[in-house]
Amino acid sequence: MDSRLKGEQTGTDAGAMARDALSGAGLASSAALIATHTTDVALATDHTGRILWANAAFERLTGYGAEAYIGQKPGELLQGPETDPATVRLISKKLAGHESVDVEILNYNKAGDPYWLNMLVNPVFDATGKLTNFISIQQDITRHKQTEAELQRSRDQLRMVLDYGALPFWDLELNTGHCEFSENFAPILGGTPGSDGQFDFDWLLQHAHPSERRWLHRAMLRHYSGADLDVTCRFRQADGTWMWLRLRGRIVHDETGFPVRSLGVVSDITKIQSERVQAEERDRRKSEALAHTTHEIRNLLNGISGTTQVLLWSDLSEEHASLANRIRKNCEILHELVNHTLDLSRIEAGLLTLHPEPFAVSALVDEVRDTLIDQAENKGLRLVTRVDPSVPRRVMGDRGRIRQVLINLTGNAVKFSSEGEVCVCVGTTSDGEITFNVCDEGPGIPLADQPHLFERFRQVDDGRSGEGSGLGLAICAELVRLMGGSISIQSAPGDGAVFRIELPLERVDSVDAAETTADTDRPEEILQLAMGDARILLAEDDEISRGVITEMLSLMGITGLRAVDSGDVAVGAAGQERYDLMMFDQNLLGMDGATAVRTIRQGTGPNRRTPALLMSGNVGDLQGTLPENVSVLSKPLEWQKLIRLVSDLVTDEPPVRERRA
């Protein structure tokens, strides 16, 4: 008997067995009727779900003969790698509960080709209510699914066009690599990507700039896994020139959430990128010019304030001392204005960086009080500080910037109050953030003006002094925002004001060496330091500042001083003899101060371990980049800080304070 006849005989025997099995349930005539009159798949199983009978449509669709499927469970025979597990679980749950189920499911035929079914399964019970069989009617909806997918593809492409205008777009099938391009895609690069129409890793990486291939590769891997794509890089054109392209793509998922397609658009941003580079170069030159200008201004202020300080420490009449104090105060105001202008420029350029360090909260607040106590007492005000026990002893944050904000807010409170108390209170929130409240009993701030307090160049028109540039509070708000905090105001006319800052400062449990704070001696006091034969190497290219610092160090009792005007000369001098301290201006012509210190440290001369003090108008820029054992002092110099710092660096002996008669 040939194989064809043998197969027919086997199928006939299986069909007879199925009819015998179904006859007991009264289903034989129904099965024959279904098999004869429907083009849909029909099959029947026993109560365990094993196939007893199926019609010819089932065999045509699946490719299996009766000898292969009789006694098998449909799911075990037909389900494959992309069959939705959730749908399978739903079918199992419904059938286990003897319930009907109506689902769409992806199955696979004998050749491994997928097809879609709309499947209805109903349970069959005997007269006693006992489950005897399941009957399933199934409709092949593969073409319907393909049409639906094509419609969805068109909708997705239309949505991409609507979202991004007339930009060129691609539509990439991730499984096959087949890609469709819009008609306006080819002109961008002088042709369609890939000679075979494939838009894949190879094409992208071959045409991308060599320096950008690695991170582009990583970005595309993330995109193919489901992430949105938004990258900007250079691609080589047909003529060999480079152009900047921005690629933006979205992933389309199937019903199971699996990534199947990439839809994306391409933007030629070569002109925009060129303009951006030119703008950055202009900003760089502007920043350099601003830094140079502010350096010169700080040097002038340093000379004026230093000369004034020397005058105040000499035998001046009361009238002359008053005039000198007025000069000193105006220098401080001008210094503050320069700092505000520079900070504003850095903030706008995105160049202002924070430098967190551990610090003691109570010491910081005491320093703010000590800085402003004379000003407050001269106005008859009480300046007090309160630190709640819940506040950690030490926290991590940018101490200098927090001090700047508190000095500004507390200085305003003192400036605009004529009586009563100014208080700097520190506490915590329920979330563990540190709060700083600066409270005063001044005239208060009208409600209508409060929303504008933190705007640049805005001043409250309430009859108070018009001092200031209108930048202080705006910069405070920007600094607090950069530190991840918030600033707010509570006030009413006649009831004073409360400025509240909340900052997320991390608690620090370790205790470092005790912090030293600057003395705030009155101008008529001078520190005489027991420095013995201390030798100091000073490098300052501004003649006035060099002369003032030399005079100040002389008043401190230092006789072993060598002053030079450049970093190169300082390096040479440091290689000749041993010094107890090196004091360098950071912005020296030629070799800057930090570079000079590094050069000396890396050499073999006698000052490899000598302490160094850098003087700079941009202290923040130096943090985190300094050599070891280097201190920093801001310009214009605060002379009491200079005295204390030189004393700490040169000698371990405490300074002896003498009052000038």
C-alpha positions in Angstrom: 0.0 0.0 0.0 1.5 3.4 -1.0 2.0 6.1 1.6 -0.9 8.2 0.3 -3.4 5.3 0.7 -1.9 4.5 4.1 -2.4 8.1 5.3 -6.0 8.0 4.1 -6.7 4.7 5.9 -5.2 6.1 9.1 -7.3 9.2 8.9 -10.5 7.1 8.3 -9.7 4.9 11.3 -9.1 7.9 13.5 -12.3 9.6 12.3 -14.3 6.4 13.1 -12.7 6.3 16.5 -13.7 9.9 17.1 -17.3 9.3 16.1 -17.5 6.3 18.4 -16.2 8.4 21.2 -18.6 11.2 20.6 -21.6 9.0 20.0 -22.0 8.3 23.6 -22.4 12.0 24.2 -24.9 12.4 21.4 -22.5 14.5 19.3 -21.9 12.3 16.2 -24.6 13.9 14.1 -23.6 17.4 15.2 -19.9 16.8 14.4 -20.8 15.5 10.9 -23.0 18.6 10.3 -20.2 21.0 11.4 -17.6 19.1 9.4 -19.8 19.3 6.3 -21.1 22.9 6.4 -18.4 25.1 7.9 -15.1 26.5 6.6 -14.0 27.4 10.1 -11.9 25.1 12.3 -14.0 22.8 14.5 -12.7 20.3 17.0 -13.9 18.4 20.1 -12.0 17.2 23.1 -12.7 15.0 26.1 -13.2 16.4 29.5 -9.4 16.6 30.0 -8.9 18.7 26.9 -7.4 16.0 24.6 -8.5 16.1 21.0 -11.1 13.5 20.0 -12.0 14.9 16.6 -11.3 17.8 14.3 -12.6 18.7 10.9 -10.8 19.1 7.6 -10.4 22.9 8.0 -8.3 22.2 11.1 -6.0 19.8 9.2 -5.7 22.3 6.3 -4.8 25.2 8.7 -2.4 23.3 11.0 -0.9 20.8 8.5 -1.4 18.0 11.0 -3.2 14.7 10.2 -5.4 12.9 12.6 -2.7 10.5 13.6 -0.7 13.5 14.9 -3.4 15.3 16.8 -5.8 12.7 18.2 -5.2 12.4 21.9 -3.1 15.6 22.0 -3.9 18.9 23.8 -4.3 21.7 21.3 -2.1 24.1 23.3 0.8 21.6 23.5 0.6 21.0 19.8 0.0 24.5 18.4 1.4 27.2 20.8 4.8 28.7 20.1 7.4 31.2 21.2 5.3 34.4 20.6 2.0 33.0 21.9 0.8 35.3 24.6 1.3 33.7 28.0 -1.4 35.8 29.6 -3.9 34.5 27.0 -2.8 30.9 27.7 -3.4 31.4 31.4 -6.8 32.9 30.8 -7.9 29.8 28.7 -6.6 27.4 31.3 -8.4 29.3 34.1 -11.7 29.4 32.2 -11.7 25.7 31.2 -10.7 24.6 34.7 -13.8 26.4 35.9 -15.9 24.8 33.2 -16.6 28.2 31.6 -16.8 29.3 28.0 -13.9 31.3 26.7 -13.6 33.6 23.6 -10.1 34.9 22.8 -7.7 35.8 20.0 -4.5 33.7 20.1 -1.4 33.2 18.0 -0.7 29.6 17.1 1.9 27.8 14.9 1.3 25.2 12.1 3.3 22.1 11.5 5.8 24.1 9.3 6.4 26.6 12.2 4.5 29.5 10.5 2.4 31.6 12.9 -1.3 32.3 12.3 -4.0 34.1 14.3 -7.2 32.5 15.5 -10.4 33.9 17.0 -11.2 30.9 19.3 -14.5 30.1 21.0 -14.5 27.1 23.4 -17.7 25.8 25.2 -18.0 23.1 27.8 -20.5 20.2 27.2 -22.3 18.5 30.1 -24.4 15.3 30.3 -27.9 15.0 31.7 -26.5 14.8 35.3 -24.5 18.0 34.8 -21.2 16.2 34.5 -18.6 17.7 32.2 -18.0 15.3 29.2 -16.4 17.4 26.4 -15.2 20.7 25.1 -16.2 21.9 21.6 -14.2 24.7 19.9 -15.0 26.8 16.9 -12.0 28.7 15.5 -11.8 31.3 12.8 -8.5 32.1 11.0 -8.0 35.9 11.4 -4.4 36.2 10.2 -5.2 38.4 7.2 -7.4 40.6 9.4 -4.5 41.0 11.9 -2.1 41.8 9.1 -4.5 44.5 7.8 -4.9 45.8 11.3 -1.1 46.0 11.7 -0.8 47.9 8.4 -3.4 50.3 9.5 -1.7 50.8 12.8 1.6 51.3 11.0 0.0 54.0 8.8 -1.5 55.7 11.9 1.9 55.6 13.6 3.6 57.1 10.6 0.9 59.8 10.3 1.3 60.6 14.0 5.1 60.9 13.5 4.5 63.3 10.6 2.0 65.3 12.6 4.3 65.4 15.7 7.5 66.5 13.8 6.2 68.2 10.7 7.7 67.4 7.4 10.9 65.9 8.8 12.3 62.8 7.1 11.4 59.6 9.0 12.1 55.9 9.0 10.0 52.9 10.0 12.2 49.9 11.0 11.1 46.4 11.7 13.4 45.2 14.5 13.0 41.5 13.8 13.7 41.5 10.1 15.7 44.7 9.7 13.4 45.9 6.9 13.1 49.6 6.8 10.8 52.1 5.0 11.9 55.7 4.4 10.0 58.8 3.6 10.7 60.3 0.2 12.6 63.3 1.7 15.0 61.1 3.6 17.5 60.5 0.8 18.6 64.1 0.1 19.9 64.5 3.7 22.9 62.2 3.2 22.9 61.9 -0.6 21.2 58.6 -0.7 19.1 56.1 1.2 20.9 54.5 4.2 22.4 51.2 3.2 22.7 49.9 -0.3 20.2 47.1 0.5 17.8 49.5 2.2 18.7 48.4 5.7 18.9 50.9 8.4 20.9 49.1 11.1 23.9 49.3 13.4 26.4 48.8 10.6 25.1 51.7 8.5 24.9 54.0 11.5 28.3 53.2 12.9 30.0 53.3 9.5 28.8 56.8 8.8 29.0 58.2 12.3 32.1 60.2 13.4 34.7 57.8 14.9 34.8 59.7 18.2 31.0 59.3 18.7 30.5 55.7 17.6 30.8 54.1 21.0 28.1 56.1 22.8 25.9 56.0 19.7 26.1 52.2 19.8 25.0 52.3 23.4 22.1 54.7 22.7 20.8 52.4 19.9 21.0 49.3 22.0 18.9 51.1 24.7 16.5 52.2 21.9 16.1 48.7 20.5 15.3 47.5 24.0 12.4 50.0 24.3 13.8 53.4 25.3 13.1 56.5 23.3 16.0 57.7 21.1 17.2 61.3 21.1 20.9 61.7 20.1 22.9 64.3 18.2 26.0 63.4 16.4 28.0 63.9 13.2 27.5 61.8 10.1 29.7 61.6 7.0 28.0 62.8 3.7 28.6 61.3 0.3 31.1 64.1 -0.5 33.1 63.3 2.7 32.0 66.4 4.7 30.4 66.1 8.1 27.0 67.2 9.1 25.2 67.3 12.4 22.0 65.2 12.7 19.6 64.8 15.5 17.9 61.3 15.6 14.7 61.0 17.5 12.9 57.6 17.7 10.1 55.8 19.4 9.6 52.1 19.9 6.3 50.4 18.9 5.3 47.4 21.0 3.1 44.4 20.2 0.2 43.2 22.3 2.6 41.5 24.7 4.7 44.7 25.2 7.6 43.3 23.1 9.5 46.0 21.0 8.8 45.3 17.3 9.3 48.5 15.4 11.3 51.7 15.5 9.7 54.9 14.2 12.0 57.9 14.0 12.8 61.3 12.4 16.0 63.0 11.3 16.8 66.7 11.7 19.7 68.4 10.0 21.0 70.7 12.7 24.4 71.5 11.2 23.7 75.2 11.0 22.2 75.3 14.5 25.3 73.4 15.9 27.6 75.9 14.1 25.8 78.8 15.6 25.9 77.2 19.1 29.7 76.7 18.8 30.1 80.3 17.8 27.8 81.4 20.7 29.8 79.3 23.2 33.0 80.9 21.9 31.5 84.3 22.4 30.5 83.4 25.9 34.0 82.0 26.6 35.6 85.3 25.5 33.1 87.3 27.5 33.7 85.2 30.6 37.5 85.7 30.2 37.0 89.4 29.8 34.8 89.6 32.8 37.2 87.5 34.9 40.1 89.8 33.9 38.1 92.9 34.6 36.9 91.7 38.0 40.4 90.7 38.8 41.6 94.2 38.1 38.7 95.7 40.1 39.5 93.4 43.1 43.1 94.4 43.0 42.2 98.1 43.1 39.7 97.4 46.0 42.4 95.4 47.7 44.8 98.3 47.5 42.2 100.9 48.7 40.9 98.8 51.6 44.3 97.6 52.6 45.7 101.2 52.6 42.7 102.3 54.6 43.2 99.6 57.1 46.8 100.6 57.6 45.7 104.2 58.1 43.1 103.0 60.7 45.8 101.2 62.6 48.0 104.4 62.7 47.6 107.4 65.0 44.7 109.2 63.3 42.6 112.0 64.7 38.9 111.2 65.3 37.9 113.1 62.2 40.5 111.4 59.9 39.5 108.0 61.4 35.9 108.7 60.5 36.8 109.5 56.9 39.0 106.4 56.7 36.1 104.3 58.0 33.8 105.8 55.4 36.3 104.8 52.7 36.5 101.3 54.1 32.7 101.0 54.2 32.3 102.1 50.6 35.0 99.6 49.6 32.9 96.8 51.2 29.8 97.9 49.4 31.6 98.1 46.1 33.1 94.6 46.8 29.6 93.2 47.4 28.4 94.7 44.2 31.3 93.2 42.2 30.6 89.8 43.8 26.9 90.0 43.0 27.6 90.9 39.4 30.1 88.1 39.0 27.8 85.6 40.6 24.9 86.6 38.4 27.1 86.2 35.3 28.1 82.7 36.4 24.6 81.7 37.2 23.3 82.8 33.8 26.2 81.0 32.1 25.6 77.8 34.2 29.2 78.1 35.4 28.5 78.5 39.2 29.4 75.3 40.9 28.9 74.1 44.5 31.7 72.8 46.7 30.2 70.7 49.6 32.3 70.1 52.7 31.6 69.2 56.3 31.0 72.1 58.6 29.7 73.0 62.1 26.3 74.7 61.9 26.7 76.6 65.2 30.1 77.9 64.1 28.7 79.1 60.8 25.9 81.0 62.6 28.3 82.5 65.1 30.4 83.7 62.3 27.5 85.4 60.7 26.7 87.1 64.0 30.3 88.1 64.6 30.4 89.6 61.1 27.4 91.9 61.6 27.4 92.5 65.4 29.1 95.9 65.2 26.7 97.1 62.5 23.7 96.0 64.6 25.0 97.4 67.9 25.7 100.8 66.2 22.0 100.9 65.4 20.9 99.9 68.8 19.7 96.4 67.6 20.1 93.1 69.4 21.5 90.5 67.1 21.0 87.0 68.5 21.3 83.4 67.2 19.4 80.3 68.2 20.2 76.7 67.2 17.6 74.1 68.0 18.9 70.9 69.7 17.4 68.8 66.8 20.0 70.4 64.4 23.0 68.0 63.7 26.3 69.3 65.0 27.9 69.0 61.6 26.4 68.7 58.1 27.6 68.5 54.5 27.1 71.5 52.3 28.6 74.5 50.6 29.5 76.4 53.7 30.7 79.5 51.8 27.5 79.8 49.8 25.3 79.2 52.8 27.3 81.9 54.7 26.9 84.2 51.7 23.1 83.8 51.8 22.8 84.2 55.6 25.1 87.3 55.5 22.9 88.9 52.8 19.6 88.2 54.6 20.9 89.1 58.0 22.6 92.2 56.7 19.3 93.3 55.1 17.5 92.7 58.4 20.0 94.9 60.2 20.0 97.5 57.5 16.2 98.0 57.4 15.5 97.7 61.1 15.7 100.7 63.4 14.9 99.0 66.7 14.2 95.6 68.4 15.8 92.3 67.6 17.3 90.5 64.6 17.5 86.7 65.1 19.1 84.0 63.0 17.3 80.8 64.1 18.3 77.3 62.9 16.0 74.2 63.2 14.8 71.1 61.3 11.7 70.0 59.4 9.9 66.7 59.8 11.8 65.5 56.7 15.1 66.2 58.3 16.0 69.3 56.2 17.8 72.2 58.0 15.9 75.5 58.3 17.4 78.9 58.6 15.0 81.7 59.7 16.2 85.3 59.6 13.7 87.4 61.6 13.5 91.1 62.2 11.2 93.7 63.8 11.5 96.2 60.9 8.9 97.9 58.9 7.8 94.8 57.1 7.2 94.2 53.4 3.8 94.9 51.6 2.1 91.8 50.4 1.9 93.1 46.8 5.7 93.4 46.7 6.6 90.0 48.1 6.2 88.0 44.9 8.8 90.2 43.3 11.4 90.2 46.1 13.5 87.5 44.5 13.5 89.0 41.0 16.7 90.6 39.6 17.0 94.4 39.9 13.8 94.7 41.9 13.7 96.8 45.1 10.7 97.3 47.4 9.4 100.8 47.3 8.3 101.2 50.9 10.2 104.3 51.9 13.3 102.4 53.1 16.8 103.2 52.0 17.5 102.7 48.3 20.9 101.1 48.9 21.9 98.1 47.0 21.7 96.9 43.4 18.5 94.8 43.7 20.6 91.7 43.0 21.2 90.4 46.6 17.9 88.5 47.1 17.8 87.3 43.5 21.2 85.7 43.9 20.2 84.3 47.3 17.2 82.6 45.7 19.4 81.2 42.8 22.0 79.8 45.3 19.4 78.2 47.4 17.8 76.6 44.3 21.3 75.3 43.2 21.7 73.7 46.7 18.3 71.9 46.2 16.5 74.0 48.8 13.7 76.7 48.9 13.4 80.2 50.2 10.3 82.1 51.2 9.1 85.2 53.0 6.5 85.9 55.6 5.8 89.6 56.4 3.2 92.3 56.8 3.6 96.1 57.0 4.7 97.0 60.6 5.2 93.4 61.7 8.8 92.8 60.5 9.8 90.0 58.2 10.9 86.3 58.3 13.0 84.9 55.5 13.0 81.1 55.7 15.4 78.8 54.0 15.1 75.0 53.8 18.2 73.0 52.7 18.7 69.3 52.3 22.0 69.1 54.2 23.3 65.6 55.0 24.3 64.9 58.6 28.1 64.3 59.2 28.9 62.2 62.2 32.7 62.3 62.0 34.4 65.2 63.8 37.3 67.0 62.0 39.8 69.3 63.6 38.2 72.3 65.2 37.3 75.1 62.8 38.8 78.5 63.3 36.7 81.6 62.7 37.9 85.0 61.7 38.4 87.6 64.4 36.3 90.7 64.0 38.4 93.1 66.0 37.7 96.8 65.8 39.9 98.8 63.5 41.9 100.3 66.3 43.1 96.9 67.5 46.1 95.2 66.0 47.5 91.7 66.4 51.2 91.4 67.2 52.3 87.8 66.3 55.2 86.0 67.8 56.7 84.8 64.6 60.3 84.9 65.4 62.4 84.6 62.2 59.5 83.5 59.9 60.2 83.9 56.2 57.5 84.5 53.7 57.6 84.4 49.9 55.0 86.7 48.3 54.0 86.7 44.6 51.7 89.5 43.5 51.8 91.1 40.1 49.7 94.2 41.1 52.1 96.8 42.4 49.6 98.5 44.7 48.4 95.2 46.2 52.0 94.0 46.6 52.9 97.1 48.5 49.8 97.0 50.8 50.3 93.3 51.7 54.0 94.0 52.3 53.1 96.8 54.7 50.5 94.7 56.5 52.9 91.8 57.0 55.4 94.3 58.3 52.9 95.6 60.9 52.4 91.9 61.9 56.1 91.8 62.8 57.3 89.9 59.8 60.7 91.0 58.6 61.8 88.0 56.5 59.7 88.8 53.4 60.6 88.5 49.8 58.1 89.9 47.3 58.1 89.1 43.6 55.8 90.0 40.7 55.3 86.7 38.7 54.8 82.9 39.2 58.0 82.1 37.2 60.1 84.3 39.5 58.4 82.8 42.6 59.2 79.2 41.4 62.9 80.3 41.0 63.0 81.9 44.4 61.4 78.9 46.0 64.2 76.7 44.6 66.9 78.8 46.2 66.1 79.0 49.9 63.6 77.6 52.5 60.5 79.7 53.4 57.9 79.2 56.2 54.9 80.3 53.9 54.3 80.9 50.3 51.6 83.6 49.5 50.7 83.7 45.8 48.0 85.6 43.9 46.1 83.1 41.8 45.8 85.3 38.7 49.5 86.0 38.2 50.6 86.8 34.6 52.0 83.8 32.9 52.1 81.0 35.4 49.1 81.2 37.8 49.4 80.7 41.6 48.1 77.1 41.7 50.4 76.1 38.9 53.4 77.7 40.6 52.6 75.8 43.8 52.3 72.5 41.9 55.6 73.1 40.1 57.4 73.8 43.4 55.8 70.7 45.1 56.9 68.5 42.2 60.5 69.7 42.2 63.4 68.8 44.5 63.8 72.2 46.2 63.6 73.1 49.9 59.9 74.2 49.7 58.2 70.9 48.6 56.2 70.8 51.8 56.0 74.5 52.7 52.4 75.7 53.4 50.9 77.8 50.7 48.2 80.5 50.7 46.5 81.5 47.4 44.7 84.8 47.1 41.9 85.0 44.6 38.8 86.9 43.7 37.2 83.6 42.4 37.7 81.3 45.4 34.9 79.0 44.3 36.7 78.1 41.1 39.7 76.8 43.0 37.8 74.4 45.3 38.4 70.7 44.5 41.4 71.6 42.2 44.0 72.7 44.8 47.3 70.9 45.6 47.6 69.5 49.2 48.3 71.8 52.1 47.1 74.9 50.3 44.7 77.5 51.9 42.7 80.1 50.0 41.8 83.7 50.9 39.3 85.8 48.9 40.1 89.2 47.4 39.7 91.9 48.4 41.5 90.7 51.5 39.7 90.8 54.9 42.7 91.8 56.9 41.7 90.1 60.2 41.3 86.8 58.3 44.7 87.4 56.7 46.2 87.9 60.2 44.6 84.8 61.6 45.4 82.6 58.6 49.1 83.7 58.4 49.4 83.1 62.1 47.9 79.6 61.8 50.1 78.6 58.9 53.4 80.1 60.1 53.4 79.4 63.8 51.6 77.3 66.3 51.8 80.1 68.9 48.6 82.0 69.6 48.6 85.7 68.6 48.8 88.3 71.3 46.3 91.2 70.9 47.5 94.7 71.8 45.3 97.8 71.7 46.7 100.8 70.0 46.7 103.8 72.3 
